[in-house]
Structure formats: C-alpha cells, structure tokens
Amino acid sequence: MESTGNYWQNLYVELIKHGIEVTLANGKFTKNIKGKKTDVKDARWIQKLHSIGLLTSSFLPDETTEKLRTYCRQRQNMLTLAAEASHKMQKYLKILNFRLDVVVRDICGLTGMAIISDICKGNLDPEKLSEHRHGNCRKSKEENAKALKGNNREDYLFGLKQELESYQFYQKKIAECDKQIGMFLKTQINTDPDKKKLKTSDKTHKRINKNALKGIDLNQASYQYFGGVDLMSIEGMSHATILSIISEIGPEGFHKFETAKHFTSWLRLAPNNKVSGGKLLSSKTPKGSNRLKIALRNAANAIGNLKDTHLSNFFNRVCYRKGRTVAVSATARKLAVILWNMVVKQILYKPPTDYLFLDEKRKLGIVKRIRKQIDKFALTNEDLGLVTD
C-alpha cells in the first residue's frame, strides 16, 4: 500500500484487524516511469515492485505510542497557536506605544499578563499599571511607568483584547492536553508492575522551560517508561526532547531497527553518499520532516552552547571544520546513536573523563594546529609569555 496523506489509515487498520500483513511503502519509492497515469496502472506497478522485493515497509509505532503521539502533537499545535497570539499581542502593544518588552523579559509572565489584562479593561494610567510589577523584576517601578505611556486607539485595543482572549483559550487547552498526557503515562506505567517499582535516584538540575509538561515528573516518568533508562543523563536533553522521544517512537520503536545505523538513516541524519566513477560527489543528509529529528537537532543546537562537556567538545570540533549547520546534524546523529544503545542494549551513558585527549592522534592534531597559528602570525616566545627570567 502506498502512503498518501491520511487516506491509507482507515483501510490499513481494517486490513490489520482481519490478520492481513500490510506493507506501507513511501510514495517516493513507488514512482512509475513517465506516461499515462491511472489508479489501475499505479496499483499494478506497486504490486510488481513488491513482488520482486523492491519495496520496504515504513516504520509505524505501536498503538500505545500512536495514541500518545496524537495527544502530544495536539499539544504542540496549541503551543504554536499560543505563541502566534503572544507575538500579535506584542505587536499591538508596540503600536499602542506600551513598551512592555523593554521592562519585562516575557510579556506572558505574571507581570506582563497582569498589565495587559489591565490595559484591555481600559486602565491606561502608567502609575497604576506599574503597580503590577513583580518583586523579581529588574526594572524599577519608575522605569515601568515610563515605558507604559501609551495611547488609547480603540481599534488597536480591540485587537489586543482579542489576542489576549485567544492566548488564554490556548493556555486552557494546553493544560487539558497536559492532564490527558499525564493520565495516559501514569496508566501505562501502573499497568506494568516492573516499571512501577523503578525509581530514579538522580535528580535533574536542568532548567525547566515554561512550556514543559505540567502535572507530572517527566524525568521519573521517562525513567519508568523506558524500563530504567535515564535519558536525562545525556547533556543537552530537555523535557521537550524527552517528550518527543516518548511520543514519536516509544520504547518498543527502538527495537524495530536492527542497528543504530538503521535508526539514524530513518531519522534522515545519516550521510547520503553519492559516488560516481569512484569519486564522492555529495554526502549531504537527505531532506525529511521527521519530528524526532527536529527535536534531536534542537537538543544538538543547545549542546553547542554548553561548555567543557564531551558532546559540546565534539560539536565545537566539527563546527570549527565544517560550520555550525553541519555540527548540529553530526551531533544530532551522535545523540540518536546514544539513545539507541541506551534503550536497546541497556548501556548507561557515561561520558569519558579524558574527552579532551581521547587518543594520541587527536592530541597531535591539536598541537599541529597551534603551531600553524604561531607560524601564521609570527609569534615569538615573548608574545606567548614563555620567556622566563
């Protein structure tokens, strides 16, 4: 069966119910030669390709993971819409000359929402608006009042009120999604006595984003869900990344890939080597909109901002030679390999302590680059501070 939009899903479910093994093929691999295109000819062509073993089945998660994926994707859609509403609120505030973005870090925080709500009610006095300032705000009350001297354009105030109501509506829907996801995860964990007994002793000190899943300890839940695998031990992993891993592939999905190379290839993170005449023409990773790939790339980008860790040093080495874009892809692939080994082979992630000089060859390479820079700029011992009295 060819995967085209959502049309295949109902038929696929019915065929599986009746015990028929279905091979869901990617539409890119079923293209016919140029000519008259009809549904009958397409069906015959797909049947011919399958009969000679040229079609491989696409990855499909199990039913449990698919349900969780639906909840999480709906939550992500609500987060996107809420972000759009907040951007439009900020736009209307700037047009009205309320420079709330200057005095607060997040206009959707406690101080920002209190001020916006007051503006929408018609309270435009800067002194009264500045009274909503939270004690943790860096800007003083006087600075807040100075930045909140706006105008009372009726049309812009109407638009601001509409966007505020939209933002509050989406936040309510996000809370409902959080509750549903939390209940679903707890149900899956409680049905397995072995998973229920697992408790992680390691507490994460990573910063929790305001958009993180609320009402459940995702660190503990993921540890139990994956049968004692602590994914938070990997540097750069956030709660959003963990949630994407749980919902997009699940613990059973990792086992459907024979090796870590198969897993990275499915994620479109493996190099696509194009060789002709014994010469490598291109090795770019193929294009793909895999949501787990995007989550791992975001985690890899965050790793690039860390200091003195195994993965951040790997990121910096690749970035120095190939640029940040390539470094993000390479680090995302490395994360995928680590995840597969942790879940499938139950190997704990322990970064090497001597990651700066893992082997003599790398050490010699560093020395060579340093000497090259010294020769390039004609540096002397005095410039380097190596002269001793």
C-alpha positions in Angstrom: 0.0 0.0 0.0 1.2 3.5 -0.9 1.4 6.1 1.9 -0.6 9.1 0.5 -1.8 11.6 3.1 -4.3 10.2 5.5 -6.3 8.1 3.0 -4.4 4.9 3.9 -5.1 4.9 7.6 -8.7 3.6 7.8 -8.0 0.8 5.2 -4.7 -0.1 7.0 -6.5 -0.5 10.3 -9.2 -2.7 8.8 -6.7 -5.0 7.0 -4.7 -5.4 10.2 -7.8 -6.4 12.1 -8.5 -9.2 9.6 -5.0 -10.5 10.0 -3.6 -9.3 6.7 0.1 -8.2 6.8 0.3 -4.8 5.2 3.5 -3.2 3.7 3.1 0.6 3.8 5.5 2.0 1.3 6.8 5.5 1.0 5.3 7.3 -2.1 8.8 8.3 -3.2 9.8 4.7 -3.8 6.7 3.8 -5.9 7.0 6.3 -8.7 6.3 4.9 -12.1 8.0 5.8 -15.4 6.6 8.8 -17.4 3.4 8.0 -19.3 -0.3 7.9 -18.8 -1.1 7.8 -15.1 -4.1 5.9 -13.8 -5.0 4.3 -10.5 -5.1 0.9 -12.1 -1.6 1.3 -13.6 -0.3 2.5 -10.3 -1.7 -0.5 -8.5 -0.2 -2.9 -11.0 3.2 -1.1 -10.7 3.2 -1.2 -6.9 2.3 -4.9 -7.0 5.2 -5.6 -9.4 7.7 -3.7 -7.3 6.6 -5.6 -4.2 6.7 -9.0 -5.9 10.4 -8.6 -6.7 11.3 -7.2 -3.3 11.9 -3.6 -4.1 9.6 -2.1 -1.5 10.3 -1.9 2.2 7.7 -1.2 4.9 7.7 2.2 6.6 8.1 2.5 10.3 4.8 2.7 12.2 4.6 3.0 16.0 2.6 0.6 18.2 -1.0 1.6 19.2 0.0 2.9 22.6 2.7 5.2 21.2 0.3 6.3 18.4 -2.3 7.5 21.0 0.4 9.3 23.0 1.7 10.9 19.8 -1.8 12.2 19.0 -2.0 13.9 22.4 1.5 15.4 22.2 1.1 16.7 18.6 -2.2 18.3 19.5 -0.4 19.9 22.5 2.4 21.2 20.2 -0.2 22.7 17.8 -1.8 24.6 20.8 1.7 25.8 21.8 2.3 27.1 18.3 -1.1 28.9 18.2 -0.4 30.4 21.7 3.0 31.7 20.5 1.4 33.3 17.5 -1.2 35.0 19.8 1.6 36.3 22.1 3.5 37.7 19.1 0.4 39.6 17.9 -0.1 40.9 21.4 3.4 42.3 21.4 2.7 43.8 18.0 -0.4 45.7 19.3 1.4 46.8 22.4 4.2 48.4 20.3 1.7 50.1 18.1 -0.1 51.5 21.2 3.4 52.6 22.5 3.2 50.3 25.5 6.9 49.1 25.6 6.3 46.2 27.9 9.0 44.2 26.1 11.6 46.8 27.4 10.8 46.4 31.1 9.9 42.6 31.4 11.7 39.6 30.0 8.5 37.8 29.0 5.2 39.6 28.3 3.3 36.4 29.1 4.7 36.2 32.6 3.0 37.2 35.8 3.8 41.0 35.4 3.1 41.1 31.7 -0.2 39.3 31.8 -1.4 41.5 34.7 -0.5 44.7 32.8 -2.1 43.5 29.5 -5.3 42.5 31.3 -5.5 45.9 32.9 -4.9 47.7 29.6 -7.7 45.6 28.0 -10.0 46.7 30.8 -9.3 50.4 29.9 -6.9 51.2 32.7 -4.2 53.2 30.9 -2.6 55.1 33.7 1.2 54.3 33.7 1.4 54.7 37.5 -1.4 52.2 38.2 -0.1 49.8 35.5 3.4 49.8 37.1 1.9 48.7 40.4 1.6 45.2 38.8 5.4 44.9 38.9 6.5 41.7 40.5 9.2 41.9 43.1 11.7 39.9 41.0 11.6 42.4 38.1 14.9 44.1 37.4 13.4 47.4 36.3 12.2 49.8 38.9 8.6 51.0 39.3 9.5 54.3 37.8 11.1 52.7 34.8 8.0 50.6 34.3 5.8 53.7 34.4 8.0 55.5 31.9 7.7 52.6 29.4 3.9 52.3 29.8 2.9 55.7 28.5 0.7 54.5 25.6 -2.3 55.8 23.6 -6.0 54.8 23.6 -6.6 53.8 19.9 -9.9 51.9 20.1 -9.2 49.6 17.1 -5.8 48.5 18.4 -7.1 48.0 22.0 -9.9 45.8 20.5 -7.3 43.7 18.6 -5.1 43.4 21.8 -8.2 42.2 23.7 -9.0 39.6 21.1 -5.4 38.2 21.1 -5.4 38.1 24.9 -8.6 36.0 24.9 -7.1 33.7 22.2 -3.9 33.3 24.2 -5.8 32.4 27.4 -8.0 30.0 25.5 -5.0 28.2 24.1 -3.4 28.0 27.5 -6.5 26.4 28.8 -6.3 23.8 26.0 -2.6 23.2 26.7 -3.5 22.5 30.4 -6.1 19.9 29.2 -3.5 18.2 27.0 -1.0 18.1 29.9 -3.7 16.5 32.1 -4.5 13.9 29.4 -0.8 13.1 28.7 -0.1 12.7 32.4 -3.0 10.4 33.0 -2.0 8.3 29.9 1.6 7.9 31.0 0.6 7.0 34.6 -1.8 4.4 33.3 0.8 2.8 31.1 3.4 2.8 33.9 0.9 1.4 36.5 -0.2 -1.5 34.3 3.4 -2.8 34.4 4.5 -3.8 37.9 8.2 -3.9 36.9 8.1 -0.4 35.6 6.1 0.9 38.6 8.8 -0.3 41.0 11.6 1.7 39.2 12.7 4.9 40.9 15.5 7.1 39.7 17.8 8.4 42.4 19.4 11.1 40.2 17.7 14.4 40.3 18.0 16.6 37.2 19.2 20.1 37.7 18.3 21.2 34.2 16.2 24.3 33.7 12.5 23.6 33.1 11.0 25.6 30.3 7.7 27.4 30.9 6.2 25.3 28.1 7.2 22.0 29.7 4.7 19.3 30.6 3.0 20.2 33.9 1.5 17.9 36.5 3.9 15.1 36.1 7.6 14.5 36.8 8.8 13.7 33.3 12.2 12.7 34.5 10.8 10.0 36.7 8.1 9.0 34.2 10.6 8.6 31.3 12.9 6.5 33.6 10.0 4.1 34.3 8.5 4.2 30.8 11.8 3.1 29.3 12.4 0.4 31.9 15.2 2.0 33.9 16.9 4.1 31.2 17.7 7.6 32.4 17.6 9.7 29.2 18.1 12.9 31.2 21.7 11.8 32.0 22.6 12.9 28.4 23.8 16.6 28.3 21.5 18.8 26.2 18.4 16.7 26.8 15.4 18.8 27.8 11.9 17.8 28.9 10.6 18.7 25.4 13.1 16.4 23.8 12.2 13.6 26.2 8.5 14.0 25.5 9.2 13.9 21.7 11.2 10.6 22.1 8.4 9.0 24.2 5.6 10.1 21.8 7.2 9.7 18.4 8.9 6.3 18.7 8.3 4.9 22.2 10.4 2.2 24.0 9.3 -0.5 21.5 10.0 1.5 18.4 13.8 1.5 19.0 13.8 -2.3 18.8 12.4 -2.3 15.3 15.7 -1.0 14.0 18.4 -3.6 13.7 21.3 -1.3 14.4 21.9 2.3 15.3 22.8 3.0 11.7 19.3 1.9 10.6 17.9 4.2 13.2 19.9 7.2 12.1 19.1 6.5 8.5 15.3 6.5 9.3 15.8 9.9 11.0 17.5 11.3 7.9 20.6 12.0 9.9 22.9 9.6 8.2 25.1 10.9 5.3 23.6 10.2 1.8 26.8 9.3 -0.1 26.6 9.8 -3.9 29.5 8.1 -5.6 30.2 8.1 -9.4 33.3 6.9 -11.0 34.9 6.2 -7.6 34.5 9.8 -6.6 32.3 11.1 -3.8 30.0 13.8 -5.3 27.9 14.6 -2.3 27.4 13.3 1.3 24.6 15.6 2.4 21.9 14.2 4.7 18.6 13.7 2.9 15.7 16.0 3.5 12.9 15.0 5.8 10.4 16.5 8.3 10.7 13.8 11.0 9.6 15.4 14.3 12.0 13.4 16.3 14.9 14.5 14.0 13.8 18.2 14.6 13.8 17.5 18.4 17.3 16.0 18.3 18.6 18.9 16.2 17.3 21.3 18.7 19.0 19.4 21.5 22.2 19.4 19.5 22.0 23.1 19.0 21.6 23.5 22.8 24.7 21.3 23.3 26.7 23.8 21.1 26.1 26.4 23.8 27.4 24.2 26.6 31.0 24.4 27.9 33.5 21.6 28.7 31.4 18.5 28.1 32.1 15.5 25.9 29.3 16.3 23.3 30.0 20.1 23.3 33.6 19.5 22.5 32.6 17.1 19.7 30.2 19.9 18.5 33.0 22.5 18.6 35.5 20.3 16.7 33.0 19.7 13.8 31.9 23.4 13.9 35.5 24.5 13.5 36.0 22.4 10.4 32.5 22.4 8.7 30.4 25.1 10.3 27.5 25.1 12.8 24.9 23.7 10.5 26.9 20.5 9.9 27.9 20.4 13.5 24.2 20.3 14.5 23.5 17.4 12.2 26.5 15.5 13.3 25.7 16.0 17.0 22.1 15.1 16.4 23.2 11.8 14.8 25.5 11.1 17.8 22.6 11.7 20.1 20.5 9.2 18.1 23.2 6.6 18.4 23.5 7.1 22.1 19.7 6.8 22.5 19.5 3.6 20.6 22.3 2.0 22.6 20.8 3.1 25.9 17.3 1.7 25.1 18.1 -1.4 23.1 21.4 -2.5 24.6 20.7 -1.0 28.1 24.1 0.7 28.1 24.4 3.6 30.6 25.6 6.9 29.2 28.9 7.7 30.8 30.9 10.4 29.0 34.6 9.8 29.1 36.5 11.9 31.7 39.5 12.4 29.3 37.4 13.6 26.4 39.9 16.4 25.6 42.6 13.9 24.6 40.9 10.6 23.7 43.8 9.4 21.7 47.3 10.4 20.7 46.3 11.3 17.1 43.9 13.9 18.2 46.5 15.4 20.6 49.0 15.6 17.7 46.4 17.3 15.6 45.7 20.0 18.2 49.5 20.6 18.5 49.8 20.9 14.7 47.0 23.5 14.5 48.6 25.5 17.3 52.0 25.5 15.6 50.3 26.6 12.3 48.7 29.6 14.0 52.0 30.5 15.7 53.8 30.5 12.3 50.9 32.4 10.6 51.1 35.3 13.0 54.9 35.0 13.5 54.5 34.9 17.3 57.6 34.8 19.5 58.2 33.4 22.9 57.7 36.8 24.4 54.3 37.2 22.7 53.3 33.8 24.1 54.6 34.7 27.6 57.1 31.8 27.5 60.2 33.9 28.4 61.5 33.1 31.9 63.9 35.2 33.9 
